[in-house]
Every structure is written in C-alpha cells, then in structure tokens.
Amino acid sequence: MAGIDPSVIGTEMPELTVDVERGRLRSFAGAIGETDPVYSDLDAAKAAGHDDLPVPPTFLFGLGFGRGAADFAWLTDLGVDLRHVLHGEQSFTYHSVAHAGDTLTLAPKITDVFSKRGGALQFLVRETAVRDAGGDPVADLRETIVVRDPGAGR
C-alpha cells in the first residue's frame, strides 16, 4: 500500500443526522456496565434534572455506526485495507448534554495524516463536530486510526 495522500487533510465527509432513542441509550448503558439509573430510568433522570435520559459519555462515538459497510466507506475510499486498521485513540470535548429524543448531526472531517516507522504505520485523524437540531455544539470527537502497511520496511 502506498502512503495515504496528505492532500485528504481537510476532506469533509457527508453529515449524518441521527435521532437519539431511549432504547439505544438503555442498551448502551447496560453494555458498558453503567449502574447509575439516570442513564436507564426516566424517573431517575427527571429527578436528577434531565428532560429525558441523558446520553452516556462515550455513546456519541457509536452514533456513526450501524450502517454496515457504509460505516467504513471513508477508509476504503482512501484505498485503506480494513484488515490492517486499528482504532488508535479517541477523545471527546463536551459542550452540552444530549438526551433521548434529540436529533444530532455529526459532521466528520479528516484533519491530519502522518506516518511513523518509515511508513509502516500510517495515521489518519478524523474530527467530528456533533450539533443539536438548533445547530448548537454538543461535542467534538477526535479519533486516530492506525493503518499498518505490512509491505513497508522490506
């Protein structure tokens, strides 16, 4: 595999609009072992001052998944062999709390491309702005994808 062309930096991907559903929030809270009833019980959430179930902290990462092969099309469009991909890092900057019933828009953009070890490891950085239906910021996600080039260094 040739190196990932740095000219892709700045590439904006199609926005994705997602409705946050209570059932999905409850399932996620259970899957991560969240025991605070605020994330699964509507009465507990309201007693804590929320309008509905709040979105657990790392839930936003998974909002862009669930569409099958389309979830990774941005990588395959770059010529990346998915067999050599690792999720290297993830960070979140929160601006507000999202709740069940909210409609969120995710706007991903490639913000960096670099390599290490003579090109054996290539890195793609993608940042995703998450906004509510009014356009107000909810969170900014930053993920680093590592692509191993098995042919490099031979």
Buried (B, 14 or more C-beta within 10 A) or exposed (E): BEEBEEEBBEBEBEEBEBEBEBEBBBEBBEEEEBEEBBBBBBEBBEEEEBEBBBBBBEBBBEBBEEEEEEEBEBBEEBEBEEEBBEEBEEEBEBBEEBBBEBEBBBBBBBEBBBBEEEBBBBBBBBBBBBBBEEEEEBBBBBBBBBBBBEEBEE
